[in-house]
Amino acid sequence: MNTEIIKSLIATIPTLIIALATVVVNGKLILYRIDQLEKKMEKHNNVVERVVILEQKMDAAFTRIDELRDEIKEIS
């Protein structure tokens, strides 16, 4: 009976080591991918903020253009 236990341990230990190594490697890979995703999201958020500022400036410019058109109409 002791030989059966030893054989099962010999068969089980490498499987456990491989399983643990897989978990560790996958965990590191997931953390790396999350970090990369966070960097992409940060770039995206910066672009969105810049677009909002540009839209505000465009609205101000269009308002000014409309005012100038009205002034031209009054002069004519």
N, C-alpha and C positions, 0 to 999 in steps of 0.2 A: 504494500500500500504506500509506503514511503516513496518508492520510485515513481508511482503515478502522480503523487503530489509534486514531486520535483519536476517531472516532465511537464505538468500543467503550468507550473510557475515559469519554467523556461520558455514555454510557448506564450504565456500571458505577459510577461515583463516587457519584451520588445514591443508588443502591441500597445501597451500602456504608454511606453516612452514615445512612440510615434504619435499616438493620440494627443498627448500633452504638447509635444513639439508643434503639431498642427494647430492646436488651439492658440499657442503663443504666437506663431507666425501669422495666423489669420487676424489675431487681435492687433498686432502691429500694423498689418496691412489696412485694416479698417480705420485705425487712428490716422494713418498717413492719408488715406482717401478723404477722411473728414476734414483734415487740415487743408488739403488742396481745395475742397469744396468751399470751405470758409474763405479762402483767399479769392476764389472766383466770385463769391457772393459780395465780398467787400468791394471788388472792382465794379460789380454791377450796381451796387448801391451808390457808389461815387458817380457813376454815369447818370443814374436816375436823378440824383441831387442836382447835377449840372444841367440836365434837361429842364428841370423845374425852374431854375434860375433863368435859363434862356427863354423859356416860355413867358416868364414875367417881363423880361426885357422886351420881348417881341410885342407883348400886349401894350406896353408903355409906348413903344415906337409907333404902333398902329394908331393908338389914341392921338398921339402928336400929329401924325399924318392927317387924320380926320380933322383935327383942329385947324391945321394949315389949309386944308381944302375949304373949310368953312370960311376962313379969312379971305381966301382968294375969291370965293363966290361973293362975299360982301363987297369986296373992292370992285369987282367987275360990274 
